[in-house]
């Protein structure tokens, strides 16, 4: 049977290790929570940038369409066709969102 003092010393060592483990666990939980929060913030920022990019793309398309209209009136049929395609796409998007 181990000596009571040796056993007591092992218990103290074990308690110290448990305390260190719990401190590390708590620290890692906090770090994980911060990482999750940062991840959510980055996702929101990314979504915002993607939406902004889409707006710019649409703006460029509209600008090109306007230049096409102004540049050559003989292409009116093409402009009308392009506009009708956009309207159909928008209608599909609205129908999809309404579901």
N, CA, C and O atoms as CSV, one atom per row, in Angstrom:
chain,resi,resn,atom,element,x,y,z
A,1,UNK,N,N,0.848,-1.182,0.000
A,1,UNK,CA,C,0.000,0.000,0.000
A,1,UNK,C,C,0.890,1.240,0.000
A,1,UNK,O,O,1.858,1.310,0.757
A,2,UNK,N,N,0.558,2.241,-0.866
A,2,UNK,CA,C,1.381,3.442,-0.939
A,2,UNK,C,C,1.348,4.208,0.378
A,2,UNK,O,O,0.386,4.138,1.144
A,3,UNK,N,N,2.385,4.909,0.603
A,3,UNK,CA,C,2.506,5.738,1.797
A,3,UNK,C,C,1.499,6.880,1.718
A,3,UNK,O,O,1.321,7.463,0.649
A,4,UNK,N,N,0.827,7.218,2.843
A,4,UNK,CA,C,-0.196,8.285,2.818
A,4,UNK,C,C,0.334,9.606,2.279
A,4,UNK,O,O,-0.403,10.328,1.607
A,5,UNK,N,N,1.572,9.939,2.552
A,5,UNK,CA,C,2.129,11.204,2.074
A,5,UNK,C,C,2.295,11.159,0.555
A,5,UNK,O,O,2.022,12.147,-0.128
A,6,UNK,N,N,2.741,10.016,0.022
A,6,UNK,CA,C,2.913,9.864,-1.427
A,6,UNK,C,C,1.561,9.937,-2.120
A,6,UNK,O,O,1.413,10.555,-3.175
A,7,UNK,N,N,0.569,9.286,-1.497
A,7,UNK,CA,C,-0.781,9.310,-2.063
A,7,UNK,C,C,-1.334,10.727,-2.051
A,7,UNK,O,O,-1.958,11.156,-3.022
A,8,UNK,N,N,-1.118,11.443,-0.985
A,8,UNK,CA,C,-1.574,12.826,-0.863
A,8,UNK,C,C,-0.891,13.699,-1.915
A,8,UNK,O,O,-1.525,14.562,-2.522
A,9,UNK,N,N,0.396,13.468,-2.123
A,9,UNK,CA,C,1.146,14.224,-3.123
A,9,UNK,C,C,0.615,13.940,-4.521
A,9,UNK,O,O,0.510,14.859,-5.334
A,10,UNK,N,N,0.277,12.689,-4.818
A,10,UNK,CA,C,-0.276,12.325,-6.120
A,10,UNK,C,C,-1.640,12.961,-6.328
A,10,UNK,O,O,-1.969,13.395,-7.432
A,11,UNK,N,N,-2.425,13.016,-5.275
A,11,UNK,CA,C,-3.745,13.652,-5.365
A,11,UNK,C,C,-3.593,15.134,-5.663
A,11,UNK,O,O,-4.306,15.673,-6.509
A,12,UNK,N,N,-2.673,15.794,-4.979
A,12,UNK,CA,C,-2.430,17.223,-5.205
A,12,UNK,C,C,-1.978,17.447,-6.650
A,12,UNK,O,O,-2.437,18.378,-7.311
A,13,UNK,N,N,-1.073,16.587,-7.136
A,13,UNK,CA,C,-0.596,16.691,-8.513
A,13,UNK,C,C,-1.754,16.491,-9.496
A,13,UNK,O,O,-1.888,17.230,-10.471
A,14,UNK,N,N,-2.572,15.499,-9.230
A,14,UNK,CA,C,-3.727,15.227,-10.083
A,14,UNK,C,C,-4.705,16.398,-10.071
A,14,UNK,O,O,-5.231,16.770,-11.120
A,15,UNK,N,N,-4.953,16.978,-8.915
A,15,UNK,CA,C,-5.855,18.136,-8.820
A,15,UNK,C,C,-5.289,19.315,-9.619
A,15,UNK,O,O,-6.039,20.025,-10.289
A,16,UNK,N,N,-3.974,19.525,-9.551
A,16,UNK,CA,C,-3.326,20.609,-10.285
A,16,UNK,C,C,-3.485,20.380,-11.795
A,16,UNK,O,O,-3.781,21.308,-12.547
A,17,UNK,N,N,-3.283,19.137,-12.216
A,17,UNK,CA,C,-3.440,18.814,-13.631
A,17,UNK,C,C,-4.881,19.003,-14.085
A,17,UNK,O,O,-5.121,19.488,-15.191
A,18,UNK,N,N,-5.830,18.630,-13.257
A,18,UNK,CA,C,-7.253,18.827,-13.583
A,18,UNK,C,C,-7.559,20.313,-13.705
A,18,UNK,O,O,-8.254,20.728,-14.632
A,19,UNK,N,N,-7.046,21.120,-12.773
A,19,UNK,CA,C,-7.255,22.573,-12.838
A,19,UNK,C,C,-6.663,23.153,-14.118
A,19,UNK,O,O,-7.294,23.984,-14.771
A,20,UNK,N,N,-5.456,22.720,-14.482
A,20,UNK,CA,C,-4.832,23.195,-15.721
A,20,UNK,C,C,-5.659,22.778,-16.939
A,20,UNK,O,O,-5.856,23.560,-17.869
A,21,UNK,N,N,-6.133,21.543,-16.915
A,21,UNK,CA,C,-6.974,21.046,-17.994
A,21,UNK,C,C,-8.249,21.873,-18.117
A,21,UNK,O,O,-8.637,22.258,-19.219
A,22,UNK,N,N,-8.899,22.146,-16.988
A,22,UNK,CA,C,-10.137,22.929,-17.014
A,22,UNK,C,C,-9.890,24.352,-17.496
A,22,UNK,O,O,-10.696,24.910,-18.241
A,23,UNK,N,N,-8.764,24.942,-17.065
A,23,UNK,CA,C,-8.425,26.286,-17.536
A,23,UNK,C,C,-8.213,26.293,-19.050
A,23,UNK,O,O,-8.693,27.181,-19.755
A,24,UNK,N,N,-7.492,25.298,-19.528
A,24,UNK,CA,C,-7.235,25.198,-20.974
A,24,UNK,C,C,-8.547,24.971,-21.731
A,24,UNK,O,O,-8.765,25.556,-22.792
A,25,UNK,N,N,-9.405,24.131,-21.189
A,25,UNK,CA,C,-10.706,23.855,-21.806
A,25,UNK,C,C,-11.529,25.138,-21.912
A,25,UNK,O,O,-12.103,25.426,-22.962
A,26,UNK,N,N,-11.585,25.894,-20.842
A,26,UNK,CA,C,-12.336,27.157,-20.823
A,26,UNK,C,C,-11.745,28.129,-21.836
A,26,UNK,O,O,-12.477,28.800,-22.565
A,27,UNK,N,N,-10.422,28.202,-21.878
A,27,UNK,CA,C,-9.744,29.089,-22.819
A,27,UNK,C,C,-10.067,28.695,-24.254
A,27,UNK,O,O,-10.336,29.559,-25.088
A,28,UNK,N,N,-10.042,27.414,-24.545
A,28,UNK,CA,C,-10.344,26.939,-25.893
A,28,UNK,C,C,-11.807,27.174,-26.262
A,28,UNK,O,O,-12.117,27.476,-27.415
A,29,UNK,N,N,-12.698,27.038,-25.297
A,29,UNK,CA,C,-14.112,27.323,-25.571
A,29,UNK,C,C,-14.307,28.795,-25.941
A,29,UNK,O,O,-15.053,29.115,-26.867
A,30,UNK,N,N,-13.630,29.687,-25.211
A,30,UNK,CA,C,-13.725,31.113,-25.506
A,30,UNK,C,C,-13.142,31.413,-26.886
A,30,UNK,O,O,-13.709,32.191,-27.653
A,31,UNK,N,N,-12.019,30.795,-27.188
A,31,UNK,CA,C,-11.386,30.990,-28.490
A,31,UNK,C,C,-12.298,30.488,-29.611
A,31,UNK,O,O,-12.424,31.135,-30.651
A,32,UNK,N,N,-12.922,29.352,-29.399
A,32,UNK,CA,C,-13.854,28.808,-30.375
A,32,UNK,C,C,-15.032,29.749,-30.579
A,32,UNK,O,O,-15.456,29.981,-31.711
A,33,UNK,N,N,-15.555,30.283,-29.505
A,33,UNK,CA,C,-16.686,31.211,-29.598
A,33,UNK,C,C,-16.294,32.464,-30.381
A,33,UNK,O,O,-17.064,32.957,-31.204
A,34,UNK,N,N,-15.074,32.978,-30.111
A,34,UNK,CA,C,-14.606,34.155,-30.858
A,34,UNK,C,C,-14.449,33.821,-32.337
A,34,UNK,O,O,-14.801,34.627,-33.200
A,35,UNK,N,N,-13.923,32.638,-32.629
A,35,UNK,CA,C,-13.740,32.224,-34.025
A,35,UNK,C,C,-15.091,32.085,-34.726
A,35,UNK,O,O,-15.235,32.486,-35.881
A,36,UNK,N,N,-16.075,31.520,-34.034
A,36,UNK,CA,C,-17.416,31.388,-34.620
A,36,UNK,C,C,-18.019,32.762,-34.902
A,36,UNK,O,O,-18.631,32.976,-35.948
A,37,UNK,N,N,-17.843,33.685,-33.966
A,37,UNK,CA,C,-18.384,35.026,-34.150
A,37,UNK,C,C,-17.690,35.718,-35.332
A,37,UNK,O,O,-18.343,36.349,-36.163
A,38,UNK,N,N,-16.369,35.592,-35.393
A,38,UNK,CA,C,-15.630,36.187,-36.499
A,38,UNK,C,C,-16.069,35.561,-37.826
A,38,UNK,O,O,-16.212,36.259,-38.829
A,39,UNK,N,N,-16.278,34.259,-37.826
A,39,UNK,CA,C,-16.725,33.555,-39.024
A,39,UNK,C,C,-18.073,34.100,-39.490
A,39,UNK,O,O,-18.265,34.336,-40.682
A,40,UNK,N,N,-18.999,34.299,-38.569
A,40,UNK,CA,C,-20.312,34.849,-38.928
A,40,UNK,C,C,-20.178,36.258,-39.491
A,40,UNK,O,O,-20.835,36.611,-40.471
A,41,UNK,N,N,-19.313,37.066,-38.859
A,41,UNK,CA,C,-19.111,38.431,-39.348
A,41,UNK,C,C,-18.523,38.420,-40.752
A,41,UNK,O,O,-18.915,39.217,-41.604
A,42,UNK,N,N,-17.579,37.514,-40.987
A,42,UNK,CA,C,-16.967,37.409,-42.309
A,42,UNK,C,C,-17.972,36.919,-43.350
A,42,UNK,O,O,-17.947,37.363,-44.498
A,43,UNK,N,N,-18.854,36.007,-42.950
A,43,UNK,CA,C,-19.895,35.540,-43.873
A,43,UNK,C,C,-20.809,36.694,-44.265
A,43,UNK,O,O,-21.157,36.846,-45.435
A,44,UNK,N,N,-21.196,37.507,-43.282
A,44,UNK,CA,C,-22.055,38.654,-43.574
A,44,UNK,C,C,-21.349,39.645,-44.495
A,44,UNK,O,O,-21.951,40.176,-45.428
A,45,UNK,N,N,-20.073,39.886,-44.226
A,45,UNK,CA,C,-19.303,40.802,-45.068
A,45,UNK,C,C,-19.188,40.249,-46.486
A,45,UNK,O,O,-19.311,40.993,-47.459
A,46,UNK,N,N,-18.955,38.952,-46.599
A,46,UNK,CA,C,-18.849,38.317,-47.915
A,46,UNK,C,C,-20.165,38.433,-48.677
A,46,UNK,O,O,-20.173,38.766,-49.862
A,47,UNK,N,N,-21.278,38.157,-47.996
A,47,UNK,CA,C,-22.589,38.283,-48.638
A,47,UNK,C,C,-22.825,39.706,-49.119
A,47,UNK,O,O,-23.345,39.932,-50.212
A,48,UNK,N,N,-22.435,40.654,-48.287
A,48,UNK,CA,C,-22.601,42.060,-48.652
A,48,UNK,C,C,-21.785,42.396,-49.895
A,48,UNK,O,O,-22.262,43.081,-50.800
A,49,UNK,N,N,-20.549,41.905,-49.928
A,49,UNK,CA,C,-19.682,42.166,-51.083
A,49,UNK,C,C,-20.212,41.472,-52.334
A,49,UNK,O,O,-20.132,42.027,-53.430
A,50,UNK,N,N,-20.752,40.264,-52.181
A,50,UNK,CA,C,-21.322,39.557,-53.330
A,50,UNK,C,C,-22.529,40.301,-53.880
A,50,UNK,O,O,-22.702,40.396,-55.095
A,51,UNK,N,N,-23.371,40.832,-52.987
A,51,UNK,CA,C,-24.524,41.606,-53.424
A,51,UNK,C,C,-24.074,42.876,-54.138
A,51,UNK,O,O,-24.643,43.266,-55.157
A,52,UNK,N,N,-23.045,43.514,-53.587
A,52,UNK,CA,C,-22.511,44.725,-54.209
A,52,UNK,C,C,-21.952,44.407,-55.599
A,52,UNK,O,O,-22.161,45.164,-56.547
A,53,UNK,N,N,-21.245,43.290,-55.710
A,53,UNK,CA,C,-20.701,42.873,-56.997
A,53,UNK,C,C,-21.823,42.634,-58.011
A,53,UNK,O,O,-21.718,43.033,-59.171
A,54,UNK,N,N,-22.889,41.981,-57.563
A,54,UNK,CA,C,-24.026,41.741,-58.461
A,54,UNK,C,C,-24.645,43.056,-58.924
A,54,UNK,O,O,-25.022,43.196,-60.088
A,55,UNK,N,N,-24.749,44.023,-58.001
A,55,UNK,CA,C,-25.296,45.335,-58.391
A,55,UNK,C,C,-24.403,46.000,-59.444
A,55,UNK,O,O,-24.896,46.590,-60.405
A,56,UNK,N,N,-23.078,45.896,-59.248
A,56,UNK,CA,C,-22.159,46.469,-60.222
A,56,UNK,C,C,-22.293,45.778,-61.576
A,56,UNK,O,O,-22.289,46.434,-62.618
A,57,UNK,N,N,-22.410,44.453,-61.554
A,57,UNK,CA,C,-22.567,43.711,-62.811
A,57,UNK,C,C,-23.832,44.153,-63.539
A,57,UNK,O,O,-23.814,44.358,-64.753
A,58,UNK,N,N,-24.932,44.300,-62.796
A,58,UNK,CA,C,-26.192,44.738,-63.408
A,58,UNK,C,C,-26.048,46.151,-63.946
A,58,UNK,O,O,-26.559,46.475,-65.018
A,59,UNK,N,N,-25.349,46.986,-63.194
A,59,UNK,CA,C,-25.141,48.365,-63.625
A,59,UNK,C,C,-24.344,48.403,-64.921
A,59,UNK,O,O,-24.642,49.191,-65.818
A,60,UNK,N,N,-23.329,47.550,-65.017
A,60,UNK,CA,C,-22.523,47.483,-66.236
A,60,UNK,C,C,-23.368,47.001,-67.404
A,60,UNK,O,O,-23.263,47.534,-68.509
A,61,UNK,N,N,-24.212,45.990,-67.167
A,61,UNK,CA,C,-25.086,45.495,-68.237
A,61,UNK,C,C,-26.027,46.588,-68.721
A,61,UNK,O,O,-26.228,46.772,-69.921
A,62,UNK,N,N,-26.592,47.301,-67.774
A,62,UNK,CA,C,-27.515,48.380,-68.140
A,62,UNK,C,C,-26.770,49.470,-68.902
A,62,UNK,O,O,-27.277,50.017,-69.882
A,63,UNK,N,N,-25.557,49.778,-68.436
A,63,UNK,CA,C,-24.755,50.793,-69.115
A,63,UNK,C,C,-24.436,50.372,-70.546
A,63,UNK,O,O,-24.534,51.172,-71.477
A,64,UNK,N,N,-24.055,49.109,-70.708
A,64,UNK,CA,C,-23.770,48.600,-72.054
A,64,UNK,C,C,-25.024,48.638,-72.922
A,64,UNK,O,O,-24.975,48.976,-74.105
A,65,UNK,N,N,-26.142,48.284,-72.304
A,65,UNK,CA,C,-27.410,48.307,-73.036
A,65,UNK,C,C,-27.752,49.734,-73.465
A,65,UNK,O,O,-28.208,49.959,-74.586
A,66,UNK,N,N,-27.531,50.681,-72.579
A,66,UNK,CA,C,-27.810,52.086,-72.905
A,66,UNK,C,C,-26.885,52.570,-74.014
A,66,UNK,O,O,-27.311,53.290,-74.917
A,67,UNK,N,N,-25.601,52.167,-73.940
A,67,UNK,CA,C,-24.663,52.557,-74.991
A,67,UNK,C,C,-25.075,51.951,-76.324
A,67,UNK,O,O,-24.966,52.594,-77.368
A,68,UNK,N,N,-25.539,50.733,-76.285
A,68,UNK,CA,C,-25.990,50.060,-77.502
A,68,UNK,C,C,-27.172,50.809,-78.102
A,68,UNK,O,O,-27.246,50.994,-79.317
A,69,UNK,N,N,-28.087,51.234,-77.254
A,69,UNK,CA,C,-29.276,51.939,-77.711
A,69,UNK,C,C,-28.905,53.274,-78.330
A,69,UNK,O,O,-29.424,53.652,-79.380
A,70,UNK,N,N,-28.014,53.974,-77.677
A,70,UNK,CA,C,-27.621,55.293,-78.160
A,70,UNK,C,C,-26.722,55.172,-79.389
A,70,UNK,O,O,-26.806,55.993,-80.303
A,71,UNK,N,N,-25.872,54.162,-79.415
A,71,UNK,CA,C,-24.876,54.037,-80.469
A,71,UNK,C,C,-25.481,53.755,-81.843
A,71,UNK,O,O,-25.034,54.305,-82.850
A,72,UNK,N,N,-26.487,52.907,-81.878
A,72,UNK,CA,C,-26.981,52.503,-83.193
A,72,UNK,C,C,-28.467,52.180,-83.103
A,72,UNK,O,O,-28.854,51.178,-82.503
A,73,UNK,N,N,-29.289,53.018,-83.693
A,73,UNK,CA,C,-30.730,52.804,-83.640
A,73,UNK,C,C,-31.165,51.620,-84.503
A,73,UNK,O,O,-32.281,51.123,-84.351
A,74,UNK,N,N,-30.304,51.170,-85.398
A,74,UNK,CA,C,-30.662,50.031,-86.242
A,74,UNK,C,C,-30.702,48.734,-85.435
A,74,UNK,O,O,-31.248,47.731,-85.894
A,75,UNK,N,N,-30.134,48.755,-84.251
A,75,UNK,CA,C,-30.123,47.552,-83.411
A,75,UNK,C,C,-31.252,47.576,-82.372
A,75,UNK,O,O,-31.159,46.892,-81.352
A,76,UNK,N,N,-32.281,48.328,-82.607
A,76,UNK,CA,C,-33.391,48.434,-81.665
A,76,UNK,C,C,-34.027,47.083,-81.376
A,76,UNK,O,O,-34.415,46.801,-80.242
A,77,UNK,N,N,-34.133,46.255,-82.397
A,77,UNK,CA,C,-34.731,44.933,-82.220
A,77,UNK,C,C,-33.914,44.113,-81.217
A,77,UNK,O,O,-34.479,43.444,-80.352
A,78,UNK,N,N,-32.598,44.167,-81.334
A,78,UNK,CA,C,-31.718,43.440,-80.408
A,78,UNK,C,C,-31.866,43.968,-78.990
A,78,UNK,O,O,-31.889,43.192,-78.035
A,79,UNK,N,N,-31.965,45.265,-78.851
A,79,UNK,CA,C,-32.135,45.879,-77.539
A,79,UNK,C,C,-33.457,45.429,-76.924
A,79,UNK,O,O,-33.513,45.074,-75.746
A,80,UNK,N,N,-34.516,45.447,-77.725
A,80,UNK,CA,C,-35.827,45.027,-77.229
A,80,UNK,C,C,-35.787,43.558,-76.798
A,80,UNK,O,O,-36.357,43.189,-75.771
A,81,UNK,N,N,-35.108,42.726,-77.592
A,81,UNK,CA,C,-34.999,41.304,-77.261
A,81,UNK,C,C,-34.243,41.118,-75.936
A,81,UNK,O,O,-34.646,40.327,-75.082
A,82,UNK,N,N,-33.152,41.854,-75.786
A,82,UNK,CA,C,-32.358,41.762,-74.551
A,82,UNK,C,C,-33.177,42.211,-73.343
A,82,UNK,O,O,-33.155,41.572,-72.292
A,83,UNK,N,N,-33.891,43.309,-73.508
A,83,UNK,CA,C,-34.738,43.799,-72.416
A,83,UNK,C,C,-35.813,42.775,-72.069
A,83,UNK,O,O,-36.082,42.535,-70.892
A,84,UNK,N,N,-36.417,42.182,-73.062
A,84,UNK,CA,C,-37.439,41.156,-72.824
A,84,UNK,C,C,-36.855,39.951,-72.095
A,84,UNK,O,O,-37.509,39.374,-71.226
A,85,UNK,N,N,-35.620,39.566,-72.446
A,85,UNK,CA,C,-34.959,38.459,-71.733
A,85,UNK,C,C,-34.761,38.811,-70.259
A,85,UNK,O,O,-35.004,37.990,-69.375
A,86,UNK,N,N,-34.315,40.047,-70.009
A,86,UNK,CA,C,-34.140,40.481,-68.619
A,86,UNK,C,C,-35.463,40.460,-67.862
A,86,UNK,O,O,-35.524,40.037,-66.707
A,87,UNK,N,N,-36.505,40.915,-68.516
A,87,UNK,CA,C,-37.824,40.934,-67.872
A,87,UNK,C,C,-38.271,39.507,-67.535
A,87,UNK,O,O,-38.815,39.262,-66.458
A,88,UNK,N,N,-38.041,38.578,-68.451
A,88,UNK,CA,C,-38.401,37.176,-68.190
A,88,UNK,C,C,-37.608,36.617,-67.015
A,88,UNK,O,O,-38.156,35.914,-66.166
A,89,UNK,N,N,-36.314,36.933,-66.970
A,89,UNK,CA,C,-35.481,36.461,-65.852
A,89,UNK,C,C,-35.965,37.054,-64.529
A,89,UNK,O,O,-36.025,36.362,-63.513
A,90,UNK,N,N,-36.302,38.319,-64.555
A,90,UNK,CA,C,-36.799,38.985,-63.339
A,90,UNK,C,C,-38.122,38.357,-62.908
A,90,UNK,O,O,-38.339,38.129,-61.718
A,91,UNK,N,N,-39.000,38.079,-63.858
A,91,UNK,CA,C,-40.285,37.441,-63.549
A,91,UNK,C,C,-40.059,36.058,-62.924
A,91,UNK,O,O,-40.742,35.690,-61.968
A,92,UNK,N,N,-39.100,35.293,-63.463
A,92,UNK,CA,C,-38.780,33.974,-62.890
A,92,UNK,C,C,-38.267,34.121,-61.453
A,92,UNK,O,O,-38.640,33.347,-60.571
A,93,UNK,N,N,-37.421,35.109,-61.231
A,93,UNK,CA,C,-36.891,35.346,-59.882
A,93,UNK,C,C,-38.013,35.705,-58.918
A,93,UNK,O,O,-38.061,35.202,-57.795
A,94,UNK,N,N,-38.910,36.570,-59.357
A,94,UNK,CA,C,-40.042,36.964,-58.506
A,94,UNK,C,C,-40.922,35.766,-58.215
A,94,UNK,O,O,-41.357,35.581,-57.078
A,95,UNK,N,N,-41.188,34.958,-59.213
A,95,UNK,CA,C,-42.014,33.751,-59.014
A,95,UNK,C,C,-41.325,32.797,-58.042
A,95,UNK,O,O,-41.971,32.204,-57.179
A,96,UNK,N,N,-40.030,32.658,-58.187
A,96,UNK,CA,C,-39.279,31.761,-57.301
A,96,UNK,C,C,-39.310,32.269,-55.859
A,96,UNK,O,O,-39.478,31.492,-54.920
A,97,UNK,N,N,-39.147,33.576,-55.700
A,97,UNK,CA,C,-39.167,34.158,-54.358
A,97,UNK,C,C,-40.554,34.116,-53.723
A,97,UNK,O,O,-40.681,34.089,-52.499
A,98,UNK,N,N,-41.577,34.109,-54.546
A,98,UNK,CA,C,-42.958,34.095,-54.035
A,98,UNK,C,C,-43.374,32.732,-53.509
A,98,UNK,O,O,-44.360,32.618,-52.781
A,99,UNK,N,N,-42.627,31.700,-53.874
A,99,UNK,CA,C,-42.989,30.333,-53.450
A,99,UNK,C,C,-42.715,30.115,-52.009
A,99,UNK,O,O,-42.961,29.025,-51.493
